Structures are given as C-alpha cells and as structure tokens.
Amino acid sequence: MIEKLKELSLAQKAVLAIVVPLAGVILWAVCAVPALPDKKAAEELAHKAKIMVYENNTMREEQDGRVIWELKARRTEMNGETRSATCEAITGRFYMEDGTVVTGRARGGGYDGKTKDVFLEGEAVIETDDGRRLTADKITWNASEQKAVAEGHVHLTKK
C-alpha cells in the first residue's frame, strides 16, 4: 500500500488528502443526524420551550397603582403561555388595604396566572406586622377574596 502511495503524483496525493477526510466528514454527518422525535416527545419539547427559568428574581402584582404583593425566589420557572410560576426558596410581602403588611416564606410556592392566587408550600409561614403567625404545609393567598387559606398542620399564634 505504501509503495503504491509513493508512485502517486503530487496532484494525486493532494486530491487524496482532501477527498479522504471529506468522505469521513460526510459519513459522520449522515450517521450523526438525530432521529425526529415522536409526537409525545415533540409535545414535551414544545412545552419546555414555553418555560422561562429565572434565578434570584422578584415578581410583583399591582392593582390601580398599588402593590398588592411582592415575591422573591431563588429559582422561578415561568410558563409563558399560562403566565403561571413555580418557585423555590420563596419569600414575599403582601400589602393589605388597611396598611397591614404580611410577610411570608416557604421552601416552594408559586403563582397561578389564571386566578392570580399566590401559594407558599413546604414549611410555609406568614406573619403580620402586629405579631400574628400562621404556619402550615401550604398557604394560598386567594386573590379574589383577599384572604389566606391554610392547609395541613395549621398553627395560628399571636405574640
């Protein structure tokens, strides 16, 4: 084989030096083309494409120029289609019409884009500035009724 290569002209060697690697690249490209996803996988990819992920962000709801609530989270996944959010390590402040400020925190929580409800879950705690404290597995701020609803291992205390 080496003897035959030595017999080739410089032009033939140059052509071989280009053709052999090019053939390898073409073969790799043809073999490396990924298969098209099935319908279920395509739907999953489309869903994930609508999810935006934020780190250390703040969300705020306002009504008639007044801040209703403000949430901060270590990580937030926002669904661009439903405008709903799921959060990790969440803290918040809820501003009542009477001037009371309620602070809250939990391991997780989120926001429902349709109802505008906010929920805290996983060691959820809310406290008012006058010393009332509510702990539960999950606490939901019902936006339409402007009240908190607690679920699971509920404890209410006042200093």
WOJOGI-V862526 format. One record per pair of residues at least 4 apart in sequence whose ideal C-beta (glycine too) atoms are under 7 Angstrom apart, sorted by the first residue. I is the first residue (numbers start at 0). J is the second residue. Records with the same first field share a line. If there is no record, write none. Layout:
BEGIN
I: J  J
END
This chain:
BEGIN
0: 4
1: 5
2: 6
7: 11  12
9: 13
10: 14
11: 15
12: 16
13: 17
14: 18
15: 19
17: 21
18: 22
19: 23
20: 24
21: 25
22: 26
23: 27
24: 28
25: 29
26: 30
27: 31
36: 40  41  44
37: 41
38: 42
39: 43
40: 44
41: 45
42: 46
43: 47
44: 48
49: 78  79  80
50: 76  78
51: 77  79
52: 74  76
53: 75  77
54: 74
55: 73
56: 72  75
57: 69  70  71
58: 70  84  110
59: 66  69
60: 67  68  115
61: 65  66  67
62: 67
66: 94
67: 94
68: 91  92  93  94  117  140
69: 91  92
70: 86  89  91  117
71: 90
72: 86  87  88  89
73: 87  88
74: 86  87
75: 84  86
76: 84  85
77: 84
78: 82  83
81: 112  113
82: 112
83: 109  110  111  112
84: 109  110
85: 109
86: 107  108  109
87: 107
88: 106
89: 104  105  107  108  119
90: 103  104
91: 103  117
92: 100  102
93: 101  103  140
94: 100
95: 99  101
99: 127  128
100: 128
101: 125  126  127
102: 125  126
103: 119  124  125  138
104: 124
105: 119  120  121  122  123
106: 121  122
107: 120  121
108: 118  119  120
109: 118
110: 117
111: 115  116
114: 142  143
115: 142
116: 139  140  141  142
117: 140
118: 137  138  139
119: 123  138
120: 136  137
123: 134  135  136  137  138
124: 132  134
125: 133  138  147
126: 131  132
127: 131
130: 157  158
131: 157
132: 156
133: 138  147  149  155
134: 154
135: 149  150  151  152  153
136: 150  151  152
137: 150  151
138: 147  149
139: 148
140: 147
141: 146  148
149: 153
END
